[in-house]
Amino acid sequence: MSSDDEFYSEDVEDDTSEFDSDTENVETEDQDEDVVRVLTYSDIREVMNEKIEEVREILEVNNGVCRVLLQKYSWDKTILLEKFYEDPNFIVNSKIALRASDSSESSNGECDICCDTAPLVGLSCNHTACKECWRAYLTEKINEKKCEIQCMASDCELIIDDDKIQEYLSSDTTVISAFQQLTVDEYVETNHFLTQCSCGMVVKSSRSDAHLVVCSCGIRFCFSCRNDSHEPVNCRLLKLWEKKCVGVKNKTAASADGYSSDKETFNWILSNTKDCPKCVTSIEKNGGCNRITCRSKTCRFEFCWLCMREWSVHGYSSCNTFNAKDEKNRVDSRAELHRFLFFYNRFKSHEQSLELEKKLVKTVNAKMEEMQQKGIGWADVLFLRKSVNILAECRRTLMFTYIFAFYLERNNQAIMFDGNQKDLEMAVEQLSGLLEQEMETNDLRVLIQKTQDKSRYVEYRRKVLLDHCTEGMEQDAWVYNA
């Protein structure tokens, strides 16, 4: 997740009305028609209690049992009630402890867990233990992040309801609070329109797909995977890209020690190494002998540096014979690394620019103060700040367009995407240059006009690109090579 502390964040009201409590509404221009609401723990708990009360009156069981049953069916009240009406023994068959056993406050006895003599309490399954052992067992399970806890007897599947858990933990309010938080977290996880920000707040969206949301704390992230916003690439391709980057770096690390950047490393690898025929690790030849052993500890494959065949079977007579198929495979492997490097370098370049452009905040703040002192209207002054936000968002989008393009099969739609990407990239560089190079101008009116015009155009080009990507996804026009 990323925060806009380095840049700026803006809160805008929306009219989402599903939650009636006083929660913050956040909507950005990036979210288009998406309505986002930021919820607190109390807001979520209130909605959960309302749902519990709705089914409790029908099921005629306590609130704790209702919560467990709703959780079992992903808080889908309709499915839960259908199961209830279909099966007269539904509640009993759900294996939830409905009441304590008749001996829940029995006379002293020997606890099967700690072997001490103490008052024994238990569940409707008649498995009993002392209260201290129940407390220790429940505390351990809650610390393991479990909110559906079975009876401590190893062969018993009975689930302990919330009321009984809180009864056994009555002396430990900290653990009870942790358990209640777990039940809220489980509810959030099962609701496709809720996701949790790293600050602890819950973000509710009117859309359940992967898209950018902004929490009231300023953190911007993907609603689906909770990583930094990564439009237009989807979550699956982003994971593949991250794995590929790690894989390539691991394969090349041993061959290019001492190189200061990924770009230097990859370029050196392409020029000075060959790939192991077995595990594809890049290998540098550092001696005259053509008998090579792969440096990977899990491989150790021996091969001939000239013909790339296994050393024990290749025979010297084959080294001077050209094999078109083998050579094509080696060329293809290197071509794929070249292709990866092309997209990777551009991704990293925009990432670096995004980091460097954070310095613009200080420059823009100083220019805004100057503008105010010279009597320029606040709306015009504020737009300068907005331009920095626009630049950051568009730069971030450009970063991820290169991942999208890397996995994109070439067709007419891909050619259109290239054109949109080129137009956005050109506009972003022009806006960046304007904000970096013309901040010292004394003609503030001209600066404001140029900044406004270019910022609006950059926003427009970003919208065109993302709209095209969205339309392609909706129409299944994109073909990926992964």
Contacts in CASP RR format, 6 or more apart in sequence:
PFRMAT RR
TARGET T0000
AUTHOR 0000-0000-0000
METHOD contacts of the structure
MODEL  1
MSSDDEFYSEDVEDDTSEFDSDTENVETEDQDEDVVRVLTYSDIREVMNE
KIEEVREILEVNNGVCRVLLQKYSWDKTILLEKFYEDPNFIVNSKIALRA
SDSSESSNGECDICCDTAPLVGLSCNHTACKECWRAYLTEKINEKKCEIQ
CMASDCELIIDDDKIQEYLSSDTTVISAFQQLTVDEYVETNHFLTQCSCG
MVVKSSRSDAHLVVCSCGIRFCFSCRNDSHEPVNCRLLKLWEKKCVGVKN
KTAASADGYSSDKETFNWILSNTKDCPKCVTSIEKNGGCNRITCRSKTCR
FEFCWLCMREWSVHGYSSCNTFNAKDEKNRVDSRAELHRFLFFYNRFKSH
EQSLELEKKLVKTVNAKMEEMQQKGIGWADVLFLRKSVNILAECRRTLMF
TYIFAFYLERNNQAIMFDGNQKDLEMAVEQLSGLLEQEMETNDLRVLIQK
TQDKSRYVEYRRKVLLDHCTEGMEQDAWVYNA
1 197 0 8 1.000
1 198 0 8 1.000
1 219 0 8 1.000
1 220 0 8 1.000
1 221 0 8 1.000
1 226 0 8 1.000
1 227 0 8 1.000
1 228 0 8 1.000
2 219 0 8 1.000
2 220 0 8 1.000
2 221 0 8 1.000
2 228 0 8 1.000
2 229 0 8 1.000
3 217 0 8 1.000
3 218 0 8 1.000
3 219 0 8 1.000
3 220 0 8 1.000
4 214 0 8 1.000
4 218 0 8 1.000
4 219 0 8 1.000
4 220 0 8 1.000
4 389 0 8 1.000
4 392 0 8 1.000
5 218 0 8 1.000
6 358 0 8 1.000
6 361 0 8 1.000
7 358 0 8 1.000
7 361 0 8 1.000
7 388 0 8 1.000
7 389 0 8 1.000
7 392 0 8 1.000
8 361 0 8 1.000
8 385 0 8 1.000
8 386 0 8 1.000
8 388 0 8 1.000
8 389 0 8 1.000
9 214 0 8 1.000
9 218 0 8 1.000
10 28 0 8 1.000
10 386 0 8 1.000
10 389 0 8 1.000
11 24 0 8 1.000
11 25 0 8 1.000
11 26 0 8 1.000
11 216 0 8 1.000
12 25 0 8 1.000
12 26 0 8 1.000
12 27 0 8 1.000
12 28 0 8 1.000
13 25 0 8 1.000
13 27 0 8 1.000
14 25 0 8 1.000
14 26 0 8 1.000
14 27 0 8 1.000
14 35 0 8 1.000
14 36 0 8 1.000
14 37 0 8 1.000
15 25 0 8 1.000
15 35 0 8 1.000
16 25 0 8 1.000
16 35 0 8 1.000
16 36 0 8 1.000
16 37 0 8 1.000
16 204 0 8 1.000
16 206 0 8 1.000
18 37 0 8 1.000
18 204 0 8 1.000
19 37 0 8 1.000
19 39 0 8 1.000
19 43 0 8 1.000
19 47 0 8 1.000
19 204 0 8 1.000
21 39 0 8 1.000
21 40 0 8 1.000
21 42 0 8 1.000
21 43 0 8 1.000
21 46 0 8 1.000
23 37 0 8 1.000
23 38 0 8 1.000
23 39 0 8 1.000
23 40 0 8 1.000
23 43 0 8 1.000
24 37 0 8 1.000
24 38 0 8 1.000
24 216 0 8 1.000
25 35 0 8 1.000
25 36 0 8 1.000
25 37 0 8 1.000
25 38 0 8 1.000
26 36 0 8 1.000
26 37 0 8 1.000
26 38 0 8 1.000
26 203 0 8 1.000
26 213 0 8 1.000
26 214 0 8 1.000
26 215 0 8 1.000
26 216 0 8 1.000
27 34 0 8 1.000
27 35 0 8 1.000
27 36 0 8 1.000
28 212 0 8 1.000
28 214 0 8 1.000
29 459 0 8 1.000
30 212 0 8 1.000
30 229 0 8 1.000
30 231 0 8 1.000
30 393 0 8 1.000
31 211 0 8 1.000
31 212 0 8 1.000
31 213 0 8 1.000
31 214 0 8 1.000
33 206 0 8 1.000
34 205 0 8 1.000
34 206 0 8 1.000
34 207 0 8 1.000
34 211 0 8 1.000
34 213 0 8 1.000
35 205 0 8 1.000
35 206 0 8 1.000
36 203 0 8 1.000
36 204 0 8 1.000
36 205 0 8 1.000
36 206 0 8 1.000
36 213 0 8 1.000
36 214 0 8 1.000
37 203 0 8 1.000
37 204 0 8 1.000
37 205 0 8 1.000
38 197 0 8 1.000
38 201 0 8 1.000
38 202 0 8 1.000
38 203 0 8 1.000
38 204 0 8 1.000
38 215 0 8 1.000
38 216 0 8 1.000
39 194 0 8 1.000
39 201 0 8 1.000
39 202 0 8 1.000
39 203 0 8 1.000
39 204 0 8 1.000
40 201 0 8 1.000
40 202 0 8 1.000
41 181 0 8 1.000
41 184 0 8 1.000
41 202 0 8 1.000
43 202 0 8 1.000
44 184 0 8 1.000
44 187 0 8 1.000
44 188 0 8 1.000
44 194 0 8 1.000
44 202 0 8 1.000
45 180 0 8 1.000
45 184 0 8 1.000
48 67 0 8 1.000
48 75 0 8 1.000
48 183 0 8 1.000
48 184 0 8 1.000
48 187 0 8 1.000
49 63 0 8 1.000
51 70 0 8 1.000
51 75 0 8 1.000
51 77 0 8 1.000
52 63 0 8 1.000
52 64 0 8 1.000
52 66 0 8 1.000
52 67 0 8 1.000
52 70 0 8 1.000
53 63 0 8 1.000
54 77 0 8 1.000
55 66 0 8 1.000
55 69 0 8 1.000
55 70 0 8 1.000
55 77 0 8 1.000
55 80 0 8 1.000
55 81 0 8 1.000
56 62 0 8 1.000
56 63 0 8 1.000
56 66 0 8 1.000
58 81 0 8 1.000
58 84 0 8 1.000
59 65 0 8 1.000
59 66 0 8 1.000
59 69 0 8 1.000
59 84 0 8 1.000
59 91 0 8 1.000
61 69 0 8 1.000
61 91 0 8 1.000
61 98 0 8 1.000
62 161 0 8 1.000
62 163 0 8 1.000
63 162 0 8 1.000
63 163 0 8 1.000
64 161 0 8 1.000
64 162 0 8 1.000
64 163 0 8 1.000
65 91 0 8 1.000
65 96 0 8 1.000
65 98 0 8 1.000
65 161 0 8 1.000
65 162 0 8 1.000
65 163 0 8 1.000
67 161 0 8 1.000
67 162 0 8 1.000
67 183 0 8 1.000
68 94 0 8 1.000
68 96 0 8 1.000
68 148 0 8 1.000
68 159 0 8 1.000
68 161 0 8 1.000
68 162 0 8 1.000
69 80 0 8 1.000
69 94 0 8 1.000
69 96 0 8 1.000
70 77 0 8 1.000
70 80 0 8 1.000
71 147 0 8 1.000
71 148 0 8 1.000
71 183 0 8 1.000
71 186 0 8 1.000
71 187 0 8 1.000
71 190 0 8 1.000
72 80 0 8 1.000
72 94 0 8 1.000
72 148 0 8 1.000
73 79 0 8 1.000
73 80 0 8 1.000
73 83 0 8 1.000
74 190 0 8 1.000
75 187 0 8 1.000
75 190 0 8 1.000
75 191 0 8 1.000
83 90 0 8 1.000
84 90 0 8 1.000
84 91 0 8 1.000
87 93 0 8 1.000
91 98 0 8 1.000
92 98 0 8 1.000
94 159 0 8 1.000
95 157 0 8 1.000
95 158 0 8 1.000
95 159 0 8 1.000
96 158 0 8 1.000
96 159 0 8 1.000
96 161 0 8 1.000
97 123 0 8 1.000
97 124 0 8 1.000
97 125 0 8 1.000
97 151 0 8 1.000
97 158 0 8 1.000
97 159 0 8 1.000
97 160 0 8 1.000
97 161 0 8 1.000
97 164 0 8 1.000
98 124 0 8 1.000
98 161 0 8 1.000
99 124 0 8 1.000
100 121 0 8 1.000
100 122 0 8 1.000
100 123 0 8 1.000
100 124 0 8 1.000
100 164 0 8 1.000
101 122 0 8 1.000
101 123 0 8 1.000
101 124 0 8 1.000
101 125 0 8 1.000
101 126 0 8 1.000
101 128 0 8 1.000
103 120 0 8 1.000
103 122 0 8 1.000
103 126 0 8 1.000
103 128 0 8 1.000
104 121 0 8 1.000
104 122 0 8 1.000
105 119 0 8 1.000
105 121 0 8 1.000
106 119 0 8 1.000
106 120 0 8 1.000
106 121 0 8 1.000
106 128 0 8 1.000
107 119 0 8 1.000
108 117 0 8 1.000
108 118 0 8 1.000
108 119 0 8 1.000
108 120 0 8 1.000
109 117 0 8 1.000
109 118 0 8 1.000
109 119 0 8 1.000
109 120 0 8 1.000
110 116 0 8 1.000
110 117 0 8 1.000
111 117 0 8 1.000
111 118 0 8 1.000
111 120 0 8 1.000
111 128 0 8 1.000
111 129 0 8 1.000
111 130 0 8 1.000
111 133 0 8 1.000
112 128 0 8 1.000
112 129 0 8 1.000
113 129 0 8 1.000
113 130 0 8 1.000
113 133 0 8 1.000
113 137 0 8 1.000
113 152 0 8 1.000
114 130 0 8 1.000
114 132 0 8 1.000
114 133 0 8 1.000
116 130 0 8 1.000
118 130 0 8 1.000
118 131 0 8 1.000
118 132 0 8 1.000
119 130 0 8 1.000
119 131 0 8 1.000
120 128 0 8 1.000
120 129 0 8 1.000
120 130 0 8 1.000
121 128 0 8 1.000
121 129 0 8 1.000
121 130 0 8 1.000
121 131 0 8 1.000
121 134 0 8 1.000
121 168 0 8 1.000
122 128 0 8 1.000
122 129 0 8 1.000
122 134 0 8 1.000
123 151 0 8 1.000
123 158 0 8 1.000
123 160 0 8 1.000
123 164 0 8 1.000
124 158 0 8 1.000
125 151 0 8 1.000
125 153 0 8 1.000
125 156 0 8 1.000
125 158 0 8 1.000
127 151 0 8 1.000
127 152 0 8 1.000
127 153 0 8 1.000
127 156 0 8 1.000
127 158 0 8 1.000
129 137 0 8 1.000
129 152 0 8 1.000
131 168 0 8 1.000
133 152 0 8 1.000
134 152 0 8 1.000
134 168 0 8 1.000
135 168 0 8 1.000
135 169 0 8 1.000
135 171 0 8 1.000
135 172 0 8 1.000
137 152 0 8 1.000
138 149 0 8 1.000
138 160 0 8 1.000
138 165 0 8 1.000
138 168 0 8 1.000
138 169 0 8 1.000
138 175 0 8 1.000
138 179 0 8 1.000
139 169 0 8 1.000
139 172 0 8 1.000
139 175 0 8 1.000
141 149 0 8 1.000
142 149 0 8 1.000
142 175 0 8 1.000
142 178 0 8 1.000
142 179 0 8 1.000
142 182 0 8 1.000
143 178 0 8 1.000
145 182 0 8 1.000
146 182 0 8 1.000
147 179 0 8 1.000
147 182 0 8 1.000
147 183 0 8 1.000
147 185 0 8 1.000
147 186 0 8 1.000
148 159 0 8 1.000
149 159 0 8 1.000
149 160 0 8 1.000
149 165 0 8 1.000
150 156 0 8 1.000
150 157 0 8 1.000
150 158 0 8 1.000
150 159 0 8 1.000
150 160 0 8 1.000
151 157 0 8 1.000
151 158 0 8 1.000
151 159 0 8 1.000
151 160 0 8 1.000
162 179 0 8 1.000
162 183 0 8 1.000
165 179 0 8 1.000
166 176 0 8 1.000
166 179 0 8 1.000
169 175 0 8 1.000
169 176 0 8 1.000
169 179 0 8 1.000
170 176 0 8 1.000
185 196 0 8 1.000
187 194 0 8 1.000
188 194 0 8 1.000
188 195 0 8 1.000
188 196 0 8 1.000
188 202 0 8 1.000
192 208 0 8 1.000
193 204 0 8 1.000
193 205 0 8 1.000
193 206 0 8 1.000
193 207 0 8 1.000
193 208 0 8 1.000
194 202 0 8 1.000
194 203 0 8 1.000
194 204 0 8 1.000
194 205 0 8 1.000
195 202 0 8 1.000
195 203 0 8 1.000
195 205 0 8 1.000
195 213 0 8 1.000
195 223 0 8 1.000
195 224 0 8 1.000
195 226 0 8 1.000
196 202 0 8 1.000
196 203 0 8 1.000
196 226 0 8 1.000
197 203 0 8 1.000
197 215 0 8 1.000
197 217 0 8 1.000
197 219 0 8 1.000
197 221 0 8 1.000
198 219 0 8 1.000
198 221 0 8 1.000
198 226 0 8 1.000
199 215 0 8 1.000
199 217 0 8 1.000
199 219 0 8 1.000
201 215 0 8 1.000
201 216 0 8 1.000
201 217 0 8 1.000
203 213 0 8 1.000
203 215 0 8 1.000
203 223 0 8 1.000
205 211 0 8 1.000
205 213 0 8 1.000
205 223 0 8 1.000
207 223 0 8 1.000
208 223 0 8 1.000
209 223 0 8 1.000
209 224 0 8 1.000
210 222 0 8 1.000
210 223 0 8 1.000
210 224 0 8 1.000
210 225 0 8 1.000
210 234 0 8 1.000
210 235 0 8 1.000
211 222 0 8 1.000
211 223 0 8 1.000
211 224 0 8 1.000
211 231 0 8 1.000
212 220 0 8 1.000
212 221 0 8 1.000
212 222 0 8 1.000
212 223 0 8 1.000
212 229 0 8 1.000
212 231 0 8 1.000
213 220 0 8 1.000
213 221 0 8 1.000
213 222 0 8 1.000
213 223 0 8 1.000
214 220 0 8 1.000
215 221 0 8 1.000
220 228 0 8 1.000
220 229 0 8 1.000
221 227 0 8 1.000
221 228 0 8 1.000
221 229 0 8 1.000
222 228 0 8 1.000
222 229 0 8 1.000
222 230 0 8 1.000
222 235 0 8 1.000
224 235 0 8 1.000
225 235 0 8 1.000
225 238 0 8 1.000
225 239 0 8 1.000
227 235 0 8 1.000
227 238 0 8 1.000
228 396 0 8 1.000
229 396 0 8 1.000
230 238 0 8 1.000
230 400 0 8 1.000
230 403 0 8 1.000
231 397 0 8 1.000
231 400 0 8 1.000
231 466 0 8 1.000
231 469 0 8 1.000
232 397 0 8 1.000
232 400 0 8 1.000
232 401 0 8 1.000
232 404 0 8 1.000
232 465 0 8 1.000
232 466 0 8 1.000
232 469 0 8 1.000
232 470 0 8 1.000
233 241 0 8 1.000
233 400 0 8 1.000
233 401 0 8 1.000
233 403 0 8 1.000
233 404 0 8 1.000
233 407 0 8 1.000
234 473 0 8 1.000
237 403 0 8 1.000
237 404 0 8 1.000
237 407 0 8 1.000
237 480 0 8 1.000
237 482 0 8 1.000
238 400 0 8 1.000
238 403 0 8 1.000
240 407 0 8 1.000
240 482 0 8 1.000
241 403 0 8 1.000
241 406 0 8 1.000
241 407 0 8 1.000
244 340 0 8 1.000
245 344 0 8 1.000
248 266 0 8 1.000
248 337 0 8 1.000
248 340 0 8 1.000
249 262 0 8 1.000
249 265 0 8 1.000
251 280 0 8 1.000
251 281 0 8 1.000
251 282 0 8 1.000
252 265 0 8 1.000
252 266 0 8 1.000
252 269 0 8 1.000
252 273 0 8 1.000
252 282 0 8 1.000
253 265 0 8 1.000
254 281 0 8 1.000
254 295 0 8 1.000
254 296 0 8 1.000
255 268 0 8 1.000
255 269 0 8 1.000
255 272 0 8 1.000
255 273 0 8 1.000
255 281 0 8 1.000
255 282 0 8 1.000
255 283 0 8 1.000
255 284 0 8 1.000
255 295 0 8 1.000
256 264 0 8 1.000
256 265 0 8 1.000
256 268 0 8 1.000
256 269 0 8 1.000
259 265 0 8 1.000
259 268 0 8 1.000
262 344 0 8 1.000
262 348 0 8 1.000
263 341 0 8 1.000
263 345 0 8 1.000
263 348 0 8 1.000
266 337 0 8 1.000
266 341 0 8 1.000
266 344 0 8 1.000
266 345 0 8 1.000
267 341 0 8 1.000
269 282 0 8 1.000
269 337 0 8 1.000
270 334 0 8 1.000
270 337 0 8 1.000
270 338 0 8 1.000
270 341 0 8 1.000
272 284 0 8 1.000
273 282 0 8 1.000
273 283 0 8 1.000
273 284 0 8 1.000
274 282 0 8 1.000
274 283 0 8 1.000
274 285 0 8 1.000
274 305 0 8 1.000
274 308 0 8 1.000
274 330 0 8 1.000
275 281 0 8 1.000
275 282 0 8 1.000
275 283 0 8 1.000
275 330 0 8 1.000
275 333 0 8 1.000
275 334 0 8 1.000
276 282 0 8 1.000
276 283 0 8 1.000
276 294 0 8 1.000
276 296 0 8 1.000
276 299 0 8 1.000
276 301 0 8 1.000
276 303 0 8 1.000
277 301 0 8 1.000
277 303 0 8 1.000
277 308 0 8 1.000
277 309 0 8 1.000
277 310 0 8 1.000
278 294 0 8 1.000
278 299 0 8 1.000
278 301 0 8 1.000
278 303 0 8 1.000
279 294 0 8 1.000
279 296 0 8 1.000
279 298 0 8 1.000
279 299 0 8 1.000
279 301 0 8 1.000
280 333 0 8 1.000
281 294 0 8 1.000
281 295 0 8 1.000
281 296 0 8 1.000
281 299 0 8 1.000
283 292 0 8 1.000
283 294 0 8 1.000
283 295 0 8 1.000
285 292 0 8 1.000
285 305 0 8 1.000
290 304 0 8 1.000
290 305 0 8 1.000
290 306 0 8 1.000
291 302 0 8 1.000
291 304 0 8 1.000
291 305 0 8 1.000
291 311 0 8 1.000
292 302 0 8 1.000
292 303 0 8 1.000
292 304 0 8 1.000
292 305 0 8 1.000
292 311 0 8 1.000
293 300 0 8 1.000
293 301 0 8 1.000
293 302 0 8 1.000
294 300 0 8 1.000
294 301 0 8 1.000
294 302 0 8 1.000
294 303 0 8 1.000
301 310 0 8 1.000
302 310 0 8 1.000
302 311 0 8 1.000
302 312 0 8 1.000
303 309 0 8 1.000
303 310 0 8 1.000
303 311 0 8 1.000
303 314 0 8 1.000
304 310 0 8 1.000
304 311 0 8 1.000
304 314 0 8 1.000
304 319 0 8 1.000
306 319 0 8 1.000
307 314 0 8 1.000
307 318 0 8 1.000
307 319 0 8 1.000
307 321 0 8 1.000
307 323 0 8 1.000
307 326 0 8 1.000
308 326 0 8 1.000
308 330 0 8 1.000
309 315 0 8 1.000
309 318 0 8 1.000
309 326 0 8 1.000
339 406 0 8 1.000
340 406 0 8 1.000
343 402 0 8 1.000
343 403 0 8 1.000
343 405 0 8 1.000
343 406 0 8 1.000
344 402 0 8 1.000
346 402 0 8 1.000
347 399 0 8 1.000
347 400 0 8 1.000
347 402 0 8 1.000
347 403 0 8 1.000
350 395 0 8 1.000
350 396 0 8 1.000
350 398 0 8 1.000
350 399 0 8 1.000
350 402 0 8 1.000
351 399 0 8 1.000
353 395 0 8 1.000
353 432 0 8 1.000
354 392 0 8 1.000
354 395 0 8 1.000
354 396 0 8 1.000
354 399 0 8 1.000
357 388 0 8 1.000
357 391 0 8 1.000
357 392 0 8 1.000
357 395 0 8 1.000
357 432 0 8 1.000
357 435 0 8 1.000
357 436 0 8 1.000
360 388 0 8 1.000
360 391 0 8 1.000
360 435 0 8 1.000
360 436 0 8 1.000
361 388 0 8 1.000
363 435 0 8 1.000
363 436 0 8 1.000
363 439 0 8 1.000
364 384 0 8 1.000
364 385 0 8 1.000
364 387 0 8 1.000
364 388 0 8 1.000
364 435 0 8 1.000
364 439 0 8 1.000
367 384 0 8 1.000
367 439 0 8 1.000
367 447 0 8 1.000
368 381 0 8 1.000
368 382 0 8 1.000
368 384 0 8 1.000
368 385 0 8 1.000
370 444 0 8 1.000
371 377 0 8 1.000
371 380 0 8 1.000
371 381 0 8 1.000
371 384 0 8 1.000
371 444 0 8 1.000
371 448 0 8 1.000
372 378 0 8 1.000
372 381 0 8 1.000
374 444 0 8 1.000
376 444 0 8 1.000
376 445 0 8 1.000
376 448 0 8 1.000
380 448 0 8 1.000
380 452 0 8 1.000
383 448 0 8 1.000
383 451 0 8 1.000
383 452 0 8 1.000
383 455 0 8 1.000
384 448 0 8 1.000
384 451 0 8 1.000
386 455 0 8 1.000
387 431 0 8 1.000
387 435 0 8 1.000
387 451 0 8 1.000
387 452 0 8 1.000
387 454 0 8 1.000
387 455 0 8 1.000
388 435 0 8 1.000
390 431 0 8 1.000
390 455 0 8 1.000
390 458 0 8 1.000
390 459 0 8 1.000
391 428 0 8 1.000
391 431 0 8 1.000
391 432 0 8 1.000
391 435 0 8 1.000
391 455 0 8 1.000
391 458 0 8 1.000
393 462 0 8 1.000
394 424 0 8 1.000
394 427 0 8 1.000
394 428 0 8 1.000
394 431 0 8 1.000
394 458 0 8 1.000
394 459 0 8 1.000
394 461 0 8 1.000
394 462 0 8 1.000
395 428 0 8 1.000
395 432 0 8 1.000
397 424 0 8 1.000
397 462 0 8 1.000
397 465 0 8 1.000
397 466 0 8 1.000
398 421 0 8 1.000
398 424 0 8 1.000
398 425 0 8 1.000
398 428 0 8 1.000
401 417 0 8 1.000
401 421 0 8 1.000
401 424 0 8 1.000
401 465 0 8 1.000
404 417 0 8 1.000
404 469 0 8 1.000
405 414 0 8 1.000
405 417 0 8 1.000
405 418 0 8 1.000
405 421 0 8 1.000
407 480 0 8 1.000
407 481 0 8 1.000
407 482 0 8 1.000
408 414 0 8 1.000
408 417 0 8 1.000
408 478 0 8 1.000
408 479 0 8 1.000
408 480 0 8 1.000
408 481 0 8 1.000
409 479 0 8 1.000
409 480 0 8 1.000
409 481 0 8 1.000
411 479 0 8 1.000
413 472 0 8 1.000
413 477 0 8 1.000
413 478 0 8 1.000
414 478 0 8 1.000
416 468 0 8 1.000
417 465 0 8 1.000
417 468 0 8 1.000
417 469 0 8 1.000
420 461 0 8 1.000
420 464 0 8 1.000
420 465 0 8 1.000
420 468 0 8 1.000
421 465 0 8 1.000
423 461 0 8 1.000
423 464 0 8 1.000
423 465 0 8 1.000
424 458 0 8 1.000
424 461 0 8 1.000
424 462 0 8 1.000
424 464 0 8 1.000
424 465 0 8 1.000
427 454 0 8 1.000
427 457 0 8 1.000
427 458 0 8 1.000
427 461 0 8 1.000
428 458 0 8 1.000
430 454 0 8 1.000
430 458 0 8 1.000
431 451 0 8 1.000
431 454 0 8 1.000
431 455 0 8 1.000
431 458 0 8 1.000
434 450 0 8 1.000
434 451 0 8 1.000
434 454 0 8 1.000
435 451 0 8 1.000
438 447 0 8 1.000
438 450 0 8 1.000
439 447 0 8 1.000
441 447 0 8 1.000
469 478 0 8 1.000
471 477 0 8 1.000
472 478 0 8 1.000
END
